[in-house]
């Protein structure tokens, strides 16, 4: 996976963080403007990016589920998303909102 593909999958800007870690890990972060959304690190670039995409997805799903629990229509900045809420059989939908 490339940083560009990670951007397409998450909808966020993906930046490689500085290599200053003595563990030899490669770190990436996802940003919405200047706001840090998620970050991930691994010894290989491929896995660091996959972990980052997973973290962004988890964050989006959790926000969506919280909004459903509150009875609010959820909106996400990562594009059109459809989720099946575990153990309920309900389907939720969030659509992109850019204002």
C-alpha positions in Angstrom: 0.0 0.0 0.0 1.2 3.5 -0.8 0.6 6.7 1.2 -1.6 7.9 -1.7 -3.8 4.8 -1.5 -4.1 5.2 2.2 -5.3 8.7 1.6 -7.9 7.5 -0.8 -9.1 4.8 1.6 -9.3 7.1 4.6 -10.1 10.5 3.1 -7.4 12.1 5.3 -4.0 13.5 4.3 -1.4 11.0 5.2 2.1 12.2 6.2 5.2 10.2 7.1 6.5 11.3 10.4 10.2 11.9 11.0 12.5 9.0 11.4 13.9 9.7 14.8 12.8 6.6 16.5 15.6 4.3 17.8 13.4 1.3 17.3 13.7 1.6 13.5 10.0 1.8 13.0 8.4 3.8 10.2 5.6 6.1 11.4 2.7 7.7 9.5 -0.1 9.9 10.6 -3.5 10.9 9.2 -4.5 14.6 9.4 -7.7 16.5 8.8 -6.2 19.9 8.0 -3.9 20.4 11.0 -5.8 18.1 13.3 -4.1 14.7 14.0 -6.7 12.0 13.5 -4.6 8.8 13.9 -1.0 7.6 13.8 0.7 4.2 13.4 4.1 2.8 13.2 5.7 -0.5 12.2 9.0 -1.8 10.9 7.7 -2.0 7.4 6.0 0.8 5.4 3.3 -1.5 4.1 2.2 -2.6 7.6 2.5 0.9 9.1 0.1 2.2 6.4 -2.3 -0.7 6.8 -2.4 -0.1 10.6 -3.1 3.6 10.0 -6.0 2.8 7.6 -7.4 0.4 10.3 -7.1 3.1 13.0 -8.9 5.7 10.9 -11.7 3.1 10.1 -12.1 2.3 13.8 -12.3 5.9 14.6 -15.0 6.6 12.0 -17.0 3.5 13.0 -16.9 4.4 16.7 -18.1 8.0 16.0 -20.8 6.6 13.8 -22.0 4.1 16.5 -21.9 6.8 19.2 -24.1 9.0 17.0 -26.5 6.1 16.4 -26.7 5.4 20.1 -27.5 9.1 20.7 -30.2 8.9 18.0 -28.4 11.5 15.8 -27.8 11.2 12.1 -24.0 10.7 11.7 -21.8 12.4 9.1 -18.3 11.5 8.3 -15.6 13.3 6.3 -14.2 10.1 4.9 -16.9 9.6 2.2 -19.9 7.3 1.9 -19.9 4.6 4.6 -22.2 1.8 5.3 -22.0 -0.3 8.5 -23.9 -3.1 9.9 -24.2 -2.6 13.6 -23.0 -5.8 15.4 -25.6 -7.9 17.2 -28.5 -5.8 16.2 -29.0 -6.5 12.5 -29.6 -2.8 12.0 -27.8 -1.1 9.1 -26.6 2.5 9.5 -25.5 4.9 6.8 -23.3 8.0 7.0 -22.8 10.2 3.9 -20.1 12.7 3.2 -20.8 16.2 4.4 -18.5 19.0 3.3 -19.7 22.5 4.2 
